[in-house]
């Protein structure tokens, strides 16, 4: 299947070629024609499978650049994800040489400056739910002519934490607007909310829970108190250029980052309590290579796209196999090789067997010996 066969416009196909994107992914093949026809869809596919382009391409084909009005609103639960989507929309518009304007509206930044940007009558608005609702209620973001609303990381946006904002955005949009939802998962609560909020929505799955064969899965057993030191040694042994370390709690992320930095390993923690500037500094550091190790919780890392991640470390292992799969999917992208290492206690080792049974994968037990990683047996 080609983009041409999906009826993507020649100008957009040329723009994709400039980004070295030649062939559509499975989720794009499944979603683009239906979205171009105006259907309400829930796109479910693993992280890194091209969901953003799966909705941006048909939306760009439906936007009328000659109309100076907001036609698309894209909602994201975090500043980082909103920024990534905005950048992708801007890059697409630039490469297609199309006067489609996108504006970013997120909390933690000056509202007056964002109001000034809205005076340019952007065709696309990307933002976090709280700030979007604030500007809609103040009459600064006008969406009377909206053609589509997109919820990216929809399962999180439809949770109790964000649902009231989403309902306000939907309520302010005109009745005929298209609704698009995108996420790596669809929780039971999400399905229940959709039945009331958007009953005509169709679910489109592609590559869900697919096992990436380019990822090598390892685990190492140690005492709980030794985990940070084992992590440090593993980072040296692997000579890791860019990695993500997953933990459960914000305070653990801070402690591990501090310990690694003390040992001259360029590390930063990304936790939900950081200021916008500190989070941006951490993200910029991992992208430009000045930071080699990002320590994060699942919540803080939700929706992040960090290219070139070679290793994922589970310092705190997830109890659910689906969560393990979501974490390790941060590496081994775009045909590259990746390595996932779980550092577990004897008690936690039972989770390894769960991953193997439920995901159909094999995790090799390893140990550290004289600074080298060697295979071993675990009974």
C-alpha positions, 0 to 999 in steps of 0.5 A: 500500500502506498500513500497515493493508494490512500488518496493522500494528495500529491503535495502531501506525499511530496512533503512526506518524502522530504521527511524521508517517509516513503510508505504508510504504517499499518495504522495510517493505512487503516485510518487515513481513508476513513478520517478523510471521509469524516468518520469518527474514529478511535485509533489504537496502535502502539507507541511509535507507529505513526498515529499522529500522521495518521490523523494529521494527513487527512485533517490537512486535506480537509482544512481550507487555508483560505478560511482564516478560522480555527478548523482543528483542535488537538488536545494532549494531556502533557506539555511535551506531547502537545509540543511534539504534535505542534512541531509535526504539524508545523513541519508538515505545513512547511514541507507542503508549502501550504499556509496552514498555521498552527498555534500551541496553547499550553499551561505554565506559559504567559496567557497574554502571549498566547492570546496574541498568537490567536489573533493570527487566526490559526487553522490548527490549535494544539494544546493542553485541556485546561488552557484550551478551556480557559481561552474558550471560556474567555472568548479568545479561542473561537471554535464555532467553525471547527471541523475536527477535535482530536484527543491524543492519548485519549485514554488519559484525557477521558479519565476522571482527571481530565474528562470535565475539560474534554466535555467542555471542549466538545460542548463548545464545538459545533454539532457536526465536528469530527471526533478523533481519538488516538492512544496506545490503549483503550481502557474499560473506563474509556470504552464506557465514556465513549458510549456516552460522549461519542457513540458513533465512534469506530475503533481501528486497531493496527499493530496493537500489542505487537512484539518488536523483534528488534528488542533484546529482553534481559533481566538481572536479579539483585537486592532492592537496596543495590538497584541504583548501583547495579543500574550505574554499572549496567550503564557503563557496561553497555556504554549507553548513548541514550536511555530511559530508566523507569521508576514508580515515584517522583522522589526515586527519579530525583534520587537516581538522577542525583546519584548518576550525576554524582558518578559523572553520568549525564542524567536528568529526571523527568517527573510530573512535579517539575516546572515547565522550564525544568522539563523542557531543559531535560527534554532538550538535553536528551534530544541534543545528547548532552543528557544520556539517561532520562529517569522517568515515571510512566505518567511523566513519560506518557506520549513522549517521542524520544528518537534514538533511545537504545536502552530501556531500564526498568528500575521499578518493574511494572506489574502488568505485562501491557505496561512492560510492553509500553515501556520497552516500546520506547526503544528499537524503533524504525528498524533500529535495535534496542535493549530492555533490561529489568532490574528485579529482586527475587520476589519480583522475578515472578513478573518476568515469567508473567511477561514471557507467558502473556507476551510470548517473549523470552527474557535472558537472565544476566549478571555483571562480572568484572564490568561485563554483562554475561548470561546466567541461569535463574531458577 
